Amino acid sequence: MKADQGRFLLPRWRVVANFLNQEEWPWLESGGNIWVPVIEPCLRVSTLSLKRWKMPSNHVFVLNTRWNKIDHDPENGVSGG
């Protein structure tokens, strides 16, 4: 993964729970971001930016702004780059 492409995409159809409250959804729809806690595979908790990106046929949620740190941490065993 290139350093400038440090993000994790979550297609809306793959999200099985409604995890946004009534204030967060409109904020994401308007282009804002929300800082959310993420539990890493090594059980450390990190805070990442959650955004909603519009795609040609639908939208996806995006975790970024620190995703590379999680992805490249050997303790997590994710992809290592």
Secondary structure as the mmCIF struct_conf table of DSSP 4:
data_model
#
loop_
_struct_conf.conf_type_id
_struct_conf.id
_struct_conf.beg_label_comp_id
_struct_conf.beg_label_asym_id
_struct_conf.beg_label_seq_id
_struct_conf.end_label_comp_id
_struct_conf.end_label_asym_id
_struct_conf.end_label_seq_id
HELX_RH_3T_P HELX_RH_3T_P1 ALA A 3 GLN A 5
STRN STRN1 ARG A 7 PRO A 11
HELX_RH_3T_P HELX_RH_3T_P2 ARG A 12 ARG A 14
BEND BEND1 ALA A 17 ALA A 17
TURN_TY1_P TURN_TY1_P1 GLN A 22 GLU A 23
HELX_RH_AL_P HELX_RH_AL_P1 GLU A 24 GLU A 29
TURN_TY1_P TURN_TY1_P2 SER A 30 GLY A 31
STRN STRN2 ILE A 34 ILE A 39
TURN_TY1_P TURN_TY1_P3 PRO A 41 CYS A 42
BEND BEND2 LEU A 43 LEU A 43
STRN STRN3 VAL A 45 LYS A 54
BEND BEND3 PRO A 56 ASN A 58
STRN STRN4 HIS A 59 ASN A 64
BEND BEND4 THR A 65 ARG A 66
HELX_RH_AL_P HELX_RH_AL_P2 TRP A 67 HIS A 72
TURN_TY1_P TURN_TY1_P4 PRO A 74 ASN A 76
BEND BEND5 VAL A 78 VAL A 78
#
